[in-house]
Amino acid sequence: MTPNRSFDRTPLNSQAGVIVMNSVAQVLRSVASIAAGYATIVVAALIFQDALFGGISLPDSPLPEIAIGGGFTVIGAIAGGYLLALVSRRRPMLHAAVLAAWLIFEGAYLFVAGITANPLWFDLASSSSLAVGVILGSYAFVYRARSANACS
Protein backbone atom coordinates (compact mmCIF):
# COMPACT_ATOMS: atom_id res chain seq x y z
CA MET A 1 0.00 0.00 0.00
CA THR A 2 1.35 3.45 -0.99
CA PRO A 3 1.23 6.11 1.71
CA ASN A 4 -0.85 9.23 1.06
CA ARG A 5 1.68 12.01 0.38
CA SER A 6 -0.79 14.80 -0.40
CA PHE A 7 -0.22 16.38 3.01
CA ASP A 8 3.44 15.43 3.28
CA ARG A 9 5.69 18.32 4.30
CA THR A 10 8.92 17.05 2.83
CA PRO A 11 11.81 19.37 2.13
CA LEU A 12 10.88 19.30 -1.56
CA ASN A 13 7.48 20.84 -0.86
CA SER A 14 8.92 23.48 1.45
CA GLN A 15 11.63 24.31 -1.11
CA ALA A 16 8.97 24.91 -3.75
CA GLY A 17 7.24 27.35 -1.40
CA VAL A 18 10.50 29.18 -0.77
CA ILE A 19 11.18 29.40 -4.49
CA VAL A 20 7.72 30.86 -5.12
CA MET A 21 8.12 33.40 -2.31
CA ASN A 22 11.58 34.36 -3.56
CA SER A 23 10.16 34.83 -7.06
CA VAL A 24 7.35 37.04 -5.77
CA ALA A 25 9.82 39.04 -3.70
CA GLN A 26 12.09 39.53 -6.72
CA VAL A 27 9.18 40.70 -8.91
CA LEU A 28 8.11 43.17 -6.22
CA ARG A 29 11.72 44.34 -5.84
CA SER A 30 11.95 44.82 -9.62
CA VAL A 31 8.75 46.88 -9.71
CA ALA A 32 9.87 48.88 -6.67
CA SER A 33 13.28 49.59 -8.20
CA ILE A 34 11.79 50.92 -11.43
CA ALA A 35 9.22 52.97 -9.50
CA ALA A 36 11.94 54.40 -7.23
CA GLY A 37 14.08 55.39 -10.22
CA TYR A 38 11.13 57.00 -11.97
CA ALA A 39 10.05 58.83 -8.80
CA THR A 40 13.56 60.23 -8.42
CA ILE A 41 13.39 61.63 -11.94
CA VAL A 42 9.94 63.12 -11.33
CA VAL A 43 11.10 64.82 -8.11
CA ALA A 44 14.18 66.18 -9.89
CA ALA A 45 12.01 67.54 -12.71
CA LEU A 46 9.60 69.13 -10.24
CA ILE A 47 12.42 70.80 -8.34
CA PHE A 48 14.71 71.86 -11.18
CA GLN A 49 12.15 72.66 -13.84
CA ASP A 50 8.82 73.55 -12.26
CA ALA A 51 9.82 75.02 -8.90
CA LEU A 52 12.97 76.75 -10.11
CA PHE A 53 11.77 78.08 -13.48
CA GLY A 54 7.98 77.62 -13.47
CA GLY A 55 8.20 74.90 -16.13
CA ILE A 56 10.40 74.53 -19.18
CA SER A 57 9.19 74.47 -22.77
CA LEU A 58 11.01 75.22 -25.98
CA PRO A 59 8.98 78.13 -27.32
CA ASP A 60 8.73 79.98 -23.99
CA SER A 61 11.91 79.28 -22.02
CA PRO A 62 15.24 80.95 -22.71
CA LEU A 63 18.17 78.70 -23.54
CA PRO A 64 19.97 79.12 -20.17
CA GLU A 65 16.84 77.95 -18.31
CA ILE A 66 16.51 74.94 -20.62
CA ALA A 67 20.20 74.09 -20.14
CA ILE A 68 20.22 74.49 -16.35
CA GLY A 69 16.86 72.83 -15.71
CA GLY A 70 17.52 70.04 -18.19
CA GLY A 71 21.04 69.48 -16.92
CA PHE A 72 19.97 69.14 -13.31
CA THR A 73 17.11 66.87 -14.34
CA VAL A 74 19.60 64.60 -16.12
CA ILE A 75 21.64 64.55 -12.90
CA GLY A 76 18.40 63.47 -11.20
CA ALA A 77 18.05 60.71 -13.81
CA ILE A 78 21.58 59.53 -13.01
CA ALA A 79 20.63 59.44 -9.33
CA GLY A 80 17.42 57.60 -10.26
CA GLY A 81 19.40 55.02 -12.22
CA TYR A 82 21.77 54.53 -9.30
CA LEU A 83 18.85 54.10 -6.88
CA LEU A 84 17.16 51.71 -9.30
CA ALA A 85 20.29 49.53 -9.40
CA LEU A 86 20.67 49.67 -5.63
CA VAL A 87 17.09 48.51 -5.04
CA SER A 88 16.95 45.89 -7.80
CA ARG A 89 20.08 43.97 -6.67
CA ARG A 90 19.88 41.59 -9.63
CA ARG A 91 20.37 42.59 -13.26
CA PRO A 92 20.42 46.34 -12.67
CA MET A 93 21.17 47.12 -16.31
CA LEU A 94 18.05 45.22 -17.42
CA HIS A 95 15.94 47.25 -15.01
CA ALA A 96 17.60 50.43 -16.26
CA ALA A 97 16.80 49.46 -19.85
CA VAL A 98 13.14 48.97 -18.93
CA LEU A 99 12.94 52.41 -17.34
CA ALA A 100 14.86 53.99 -20.24
CA ALA A 101 12.44 52.47 -22.76
CA TRP A 102 9.52 53.72 -20.68
CA LEU A 103 10.95 57.27 -20.62
CA ILE A 104 11.33 57.34 -24.41
CA PHE A 105 7.83 55.92 -24.87
CA GLU A 106 6.45 58.51 -22.46
CA GLY A 107 8.13 61.36 -24.35
CA ALA A 108 6.65 60.18 -27.64
CA TYR A 109 3.23 59.69 -26.05
CA LEU A 110 3.18 63.20 -24.58
CA PHE A 111 3.85 64.60 -28.04
CA VAL A 112 1.37 62.40 -29.92
CA ALA A 113 -1.39 63.01 -27.36
CA GLY A 114 -0.84 66.76 -27.63
CA ILE A 115 -0.01 67.14 -23.93
CA THR A 116 3.12 69.18 -24.67
CA ALA A 117 3.49 72.04 -27.10
CA ASN A 118 7.14 71.23 -27.76
CA PRO A 119 8.36 69.91 -31.11
CA LEU A 120 8.82 66.14 -31.35
CA TRP A 121 12.60 66.38 -31.52
CA PHE A 122 12.68 68.37 -28.27
CA ASP A 123 10.51 65.89 -26.35
CA LEU A 124 12.44 62.91 -27.71
CA ALA A 125 15.78 64.58 -26.99
CA SER A 126 14.78 65.37 -23.43
CA SER A 127 13.37 61.90 -22.75
CA SER A 128 16.40 60.29 -24.43
CA SER A 129 18.76 62.32 -22.25
CA LEU A 130 16.88 61.06 -19.19
CA ALA A 131 17.13 57.50 -20.52
CA VAL A 132 20.89 57.90 -20.97
CA GLY A 133 21.09 59.31 -17.44
CA VAL A 134 19.32 56.25 -16.03
CA ILE A 135 21.69 53.92 -17.91
CA LEU A 136 24.72 55.90 -16.68
CA GLY A 137 23.50 55.85 -13.08
CA SER A 138 22.92 52.11 -13.14
CA TYR A 139 26.28 51.55 -14.80
CA ALA A 140 27.94 53.66 -12.09
CA PHE A 141 26.42 51.37 -9.47
CA VAL A 142 27.57 48.23 -11.32
CA TYR A 143 31.06 49.65 -11.84
CA ARG A 144 31.33 50.64 -8.18
CA ALA A 145 30.15 47.20 -7.05
CA ARG A 146 32.67 45.46 -9.31
CA SER A 147 35.48 47.73 -8.10
CA ALA A 148 34.57 47.03 -4.48
CA ASN A 149 34.56 43.26 -5.13
CA ALA A 150 37.88 43.43 -6.96
CA CYS A 151 39.52 45.26 -4.07
CA SER A 152 38.36 42.87 -1.37
C-alpha positions as a Markdown table, in Angstrom:
| # | Residue | x | y | z |
|---|---|---|---|---|
| 1 | Met | 0.0 | 0.0 | 0.0 |
| 2 | Thr | 1.4 | 3.4 | -1.0 |
| 3 | Pro | 1.2 | 6.1 | 1.7 |
| 4 | Asn | -0.9 | 9.2 | 1.1 |
| 5 | Arg | 1.7 | 12.0 | 0.4 |
| 6 | Ser | -0.8 | 14.8 | -0.4 |
| 7 | Phe | -0.2 | 16.4 | 3.0 |
| 8 | Asp | 3.4 | 15.4 | 3.3 |
| 9 | Arg | 5.7 | 18.3 | 4.3 |
| 10 | Thr | 8.9 | 17.1 | 2.8 |
| 11 | Pro | 11.8 | 19.4 | 2.1 |
| 12 | Leu | 10.9 | 19.3 | -1.6 |
| 13 | Asn | 7.5 | 20.8 | -0.9 |
| 14 | Ser | 8.9 | 23.5 | 1.4 |
| 15 | Gln | 11.6 | 24.3 | -1.1 |
| 16 | Ala | 9.0 | 24.9 | -3.7 |
| 17 | Gly | 7.2 | 27.3 | -1.4 |
| 18 | Val | 10.5 | 29.2 | -0.8 |
| 19 | Ile | 11.2 | 29.4 | -4.5 |
| 20 | Val | 7.7 | 30.9 | -5.1 |
| 21 | Met | 8.1 | 33.4 | -2.3 |
| 22 | Asn | 11.6 | 34.4 | -3.6 |
| 23 | Ser | 10.2 | 34.8 | -7.1 |
| 24 | Val | 7.3 | 37.0 | -5.8 |
| 25 | Ala | 9.8 | 39.0 | -3.7 |
| 26 | Gln | 12.1 | 39.5 | -6.7 |
| 27 | Val | 9.2 | 40.7 | -8.9 |
| 28 | Leu | 8.1 | 43.2 | -6.2 |
| 29 | Arg | 11.7 | 44.3 | -5.8 |
| 30 | Ser | 11.9 | 44.8 | -9.6 |
| 31 | Val | 8.8 | 46.9 | -9.7 |
| 32 | Ala | 9.9 | 48.9 | -6.7 |
| 33 | Ser | 13.3 | 49.6 | -8.2 |
| 34 | Ile | 11.8 | 50.9 | -11.4 |
| 35 | Ala | 9.2 | 53.0 | -9.5 |
| 36 | Ala | 11.9 | 54.4 | -7.2 |
| 37 | Gly | 14.1 | 55.4 | -10.2 |
| 38 | Tyr | 11.1 | 57.0 | -12.0 |
| 39 | Ala | 10.1 | 58.8 | -8.8 |
| 40 | Thr | 13.6 | 60.2 | -8.4 |
| 41 | Ile | 13.4 | 61.6 | -11.9 |
| 42 | Val | 9.9 | 63.1 | -11.3 |
| 43 | Val | 11.1 | 64.8 | -8.1 |
| 44 | Ala | 14.2 | 66.2 | -9.9 |
| 45 | Ala | 12.0 | 67.5 | -12.7 |
| 46 | Leu | 9.6 | 69.1 | -10.2 |
| 47 | Ile | 12.4 | 70.8 | -8.3 |
| 48 | Phe | 14.7 | 71.9 | -11.2 |
| 49 | Gln | 12.2 | 72.7 | -13.8 |
| 50 | Asp | 8.8 | 73.6 | -12.3 |
| 51 | Ala | 9.8 | 75.0 | -8.9 |
| 52 | Leu | 13.0 | 76.8 | -10.1 |
| 53 | Phe | 11.8 | 78.1 | -13.5 |
| 54 | Gly | 8.0 | 77.6 | -13.5 |
| 55 | Gly | 8.2 | 74.9 | -16.1 |
| 56 | Ile | 10.4 | 74.5 | -19.2 |
| 57 | Ser | 9.2 | 74.5 | -22.8 |
| 58 | Leu | 11.0 | 75.2 | -26.0 |
| 59 | Pro | 9.0 | 78.1 | -27.3 |
| 60 | Asp | 8.7 | 80.0 | -24.0 |
| 61 | Ser | 11.9 | 79.3 | -22.0 |
| 62 | Pro | 15.2 | 80.9 | -22.7 |
| 63 | Leu | 18.2 | 78.7 | -23.5 |
| 64 | Pro | 20.0 | 79.1 | -20.2 |
| 65 | Glu | 16.8 | 77.9 | -18.3 |
| 66 | Ile | 16.5 | 74.9 | -20.6 |
| 67 | Ala | 20.2 | 74.1 | -20.1 |
| 68 | Ile | 20.2 | 74.5 | -16.4 |
| 69 | Gly | 16.9 | 72.8 | -15.7 |
| 70 | Gly | 17.5 | 70.0 | -18.2 |
| 71 | Gly | 21.0 | 69.5 | -16.9 |
| 72 | Phe | 20.0 | 69.1 | -13.3 |
| 73 | Thr | 17.1 | 66.9 | -14.3 |
| 74 | Val | 19.6 | 64.6 | -16.1 |
| 75 | Ile | 21.6 | 64.5 | -12.9 |
| 76 | Gly | 18.4 | 63.5 | -11.2 |
| 77 | Ala | 18.1 | 60.7 | -13.8 |
| 78 | Ile | 21.6 | 59.5 | -13.0 |
| 79 | Ala | 20.6 | 59.4 | -9.3 |
| 80 | Gly | 17.4 | 57.6 | -10.3 |
| 81 | Gly | 19.4 | 55.0 | -12.2 |
| 82 | Tyr | 21.8 | 54.5 | -9.3 |
| 83 | Leu | 18.9 | 54.1 | -6.9 |
| 84 | Leu | 17.2 | 51.7 | -9.3 |
| 85 | Ala | 20.3 | 49.5 | -9.4 |
| 86 | Leu | 20.7 | 49.7 | -5.6 |
| 87 | Val | 17.1 | 48.5 | -5.0 |
| 88 | Ser | 17.0 | 45.9 | -7.8 |
| 89 | Arg | 20.1 | 44.0 | -6.7 |
| 90 | Arg | 19.9 | 41.6 | -9.6 |
| 91 | Arg | 20.4 | 42.6 | -13.3 |
| 92 | Pro | 20.4 | 46.3 | -12.7 |
| 93 | Met | 21.2 | 47.1 | -16.3 |
| 94 | Leu | 18.1 | 45.2 | -17.4 |
| 95 | His | 15.9 | 47.2 | -15.0 |
| 96 | Ala | 17.6 | 50.4 | -16.3 |
| 97 | Ala | 16.8 | 49.5 | -19.9 |
| 98 | Val | 13.1 | 49.0 | -18.9 |
| 99 | Leu | 12.9 | 52.4 | -17.3 |
| 100 | Ala | 14.9 | 54.0 | -20.2 |
| 101 | Ala | 12.4 | 52.5 | -22.8 |
| 102 | Trp | 9.5 | 53.7 | -20.7 |
| 103 | Leu | 10.9 | 57.3 | -20.6 |
| 104 | Ile | 11.3 | 57.3 | -24.4 |
| 105 | Phe | 7.8 | 55.9 | -24.9 |
| 106 | Glu | 6.5 | 58.5 | -22.5 |
| 107 | Gly | 8.1 | 61.4 | -24.4 |
| 108 | Ala | 6.7 | 60.2 | -27.6 |
| 109 | Tyr | 3.2 | 59.7 | -26.0 |
| 110 | Leu | 3.2 | 63.2 | -24.6 |
| 111 | Phe | 3.9 | 64.6 | -28.0 |
| 112 | Val | 1.4 | 62.4 | -29.9 |
| 113 | Ala | -1.4 | 63.0 | -27.4 |
| 114 | Gly | -0.8 | 66.8 | -27.6 |
| 115 | Ile | 0.0 | 67.1 | -23.9 |
| 116 | Thr | 3.1 | 69.2 | -24.7 |
| 117 | Ala | 3.5 | 72.0 | -27.1 |
| 118 | Asn | 7.1 | 71.2 | -27.8 |
| 119 | Pro | 8.4 | 69.9 | -31.1 |
| 120 | Leu | 8.8 | 66.1 | -31.3 |
| 121 | Trp | 12.6 | 66.4 | -31.5 |
| 122 | Phe | 12.7 | 68.4 | -28.3 |
| 123 | Asp | 10.5 | 65.9 | -26.4 |
| 124 | Leu | 12.4 | 62.9 | -27.7 |
| 125 | Ala | 15.8 | 64.6 | -27.0 |
| 126 | Ser | 14.8 | 65.4 | -23.4 |
| 127 | Ser | 13.4 | 61.9 | -22.8 |
| 128 | Ser | 16.4 | 60.3 | -24.4 |
| 129 | Ser | 18.8 | 62.3 | -22.2 |
| 130 | Leu | 16.9 | 61.1 | -19.2 |
| 131 | Ala | 17.1 | 57.5 | -20.5 |
| 132 | Val | 20.9 | 57.9 | -21.0 |
| 133 | Gly | 21.1 | 59.3 | -17.4 |
| 134 | Val | 19.3 | 56.2 | -16.0 |
| 135 | Ile | 21.7 | 53.9 | -17.9 |
| 136 | Leu | 24.7 | 55.9 | -16.7 |
| 137 | Gly | 23.5 | 55.9 | -13.1 |
| 138 | Ser | 22.9 | 52.1 | -13.1 |
| 139 | Tyr | 26.3 | 51.5 | -14.8 |
| 140 | Ala | 27.9 | 53.7 | -12.1 |
| 141 | Phe | 26.4 | 51.4 | -9.5 |
| 142 | Val | 27.6 | 48.2 | -11.3 |
| 143 | Tyr | 31.1 | 49.7 | -11.8 |
| 144 | Arg | 31.3 | 50.6 | -8.2 |
| 145 | Ala | 30.1 | 47.2 | -7.1 |
| 146 | Arg | 32.7 | 45.5 | -9.3 |
| 147 | Ser | 35.5 | 47.7 | -8.1 |
| 148 | Ala | 34.6 | 47.0 | -4.5 |
| 149 | Asn | 34.6 | 43.3 | -5.1 |
| 150 | Ala | 37.9 | 43.4 | -7.0 |
| 151 | Cys | 39.5 | 45.3 | -4.1 |
| 152 | Ser | 38.4 | 42.9 | -1.4 |
